[in-house]
Amino acid sequence: MSFATAAVLSLIGLVALTVGAEWLVRGASRLAAQFGISPLAIGLTVVAYGTSAPEIVASLVAAAAGYPEMTVGNVLGSNIANVGLILGATAVLTPLAIAPAVLRRELPFLVGVTLLLAFFAYRLEIGRGVGLTFIGLMILFNTLSLRWARADGNTSASPRPPDESLSRSSVLTIVGLGLLLGGAQLLVAGAVSIARAVGLSEFIIGVTLVAIGTSLPELATSVVAGLKGQTDLVIGAIVGSNVFNILGALGLSTIIQPIHIDPALLRFEFPALMAFTLATAIFLYTGKRLVRWEGAFLLGGYAAFIALVFR
């Protein structure tokens, strides 16, 4: 495959992923609203799953194609991009408040899952047993999120859409999922060819091109939601997305093919993920919100991370 063809395939894949995720989120959110689910619950489940679908699908395709390095790079890069690029950029545009319940429940879960990933990474292999454990934790997180949402009541539930929108929302959801699947295959195929053509490793392409590309749905969703004042949805979507990326994308991928960790990643990329996650948790716990200077700090940190990846 020529460089030009690979670039075109990657571009088409990114577009398909972005459009597919947007349609999936829109359709699934409307379906969820039929049942009176709150914006926070929708952010933690429907929107988080929808915007994480590109990372999960791309990781599965990469693992099945025999490129586990791209799977690791995609998850690390996407989670760092979600915090540094997306939360940072959104907070610069508008300060983001966080619900006290998220500080007690979902945010500690995210920090714990991130530290758990680092623990297994330092053993230099993430095997099928770990993958099954991650899938179990993902099911537990989903169950707890829905239970917590019901316990909080539905006073902040989203308005129910008209009944006639049900079929339209179902079509949007199905078509969006199809675009995600096709787009992920094109993106992985093009990215691998580009990596080989320019002499870069699959990991570098995964942590930059694929990670940023599959994070575009989160960026678009978060910026729009933040400008509309739906901060619960923004925080919920990012926290849920990062949890699903680790437990879902890596968990399912390692079941397909165990992943061996390059020791070099333990010196920079994994510490960077932990640093971004812990810095965000500290900002949110101390101020109960993410203000503009903190967003600028995260955004600047992400720019430095990308520059150092190519060092």
Phi, psi and omega in degrees: 000129180287163180299317181297317179296318179297320179296319179295317178299318179297318180295315178298319179298318179297318179296315180297319178298314183295311180295316181299316180295320180296316179293320179297314180296315181298312181294313182293324178296320178294320178297317179296324181295336177301334182258011175069034179282141183290158177303321179295316179295321178297319179297318183286337184243286187297306182292318179298316178295316182297314181283342175273347182304319178300317179296317182294313182293315180299321179294319179295317179296317180296319180294316180294330180277357178089028179238068181297333178298323179291326177298311179297315180298321180296314182292312178300310182296321181293317180293322177292320178295321179302319182276306185288309184281308189282305178297320179299309181296319181294319180292329176295322179286319181206131179303145184246117175274153180238138179293138180305326181297324180293325178295328182275334192238288189291319182296315175300326178296317179297314179299317180296317180295321179295317178294325178296318177300315180298321179300312180290327179296322181290351172272358174070011175204137174244103186267184183295325178298318177295320178301317178295323176298317178299317179297319177299318178294325178295318177297319178298316180298316179299315181298315180293320181299315179292322179293318178296322180297318179292323180294327179288345183085173183245033179294334179254022183296151180290147177297145180286133178284164178301149182299327183291349180278353185298311181294321179296320179294323179296318179296316178303317181297314183293314180295320178300318178296320178297319178295323177298314181297313180293318180296322179296319180296317179294319182295314181296316180298314179293320182294319179297318180295320178296317181301317181289323184293321184260002176081019178265155179283158176300328180296315180299316178296320180295320184281346180245281186301306183293317182297313180293318180299315180283351176268353180302321177300319177298319181298311181298314181297315184292317180297313180296314181296320179296316179295334178272000178082012180269065186292330177300320181293321180297306182298317180299318181294319182289314179299311180297319181297316181294323176296314182292326178299315181287307186283322183275302184297309180287321181300309180292321182295320181288336174292323177290314182206119178305147185249125174267131184268127175291123180306333180297331181292337181284348180269340182220301190295314179292316174301325178296317178299314180295321181295315179297317182294314181291323178297317178296318179298319179296315178302315184288322181289324184281322183248356182059016179195164177248111185267177189297319182292327177291322175297319178295324177298314179295320180294318177295322177297323179292319178299319178294322179299313180298318180297320182286335177299325181266014184296000000 
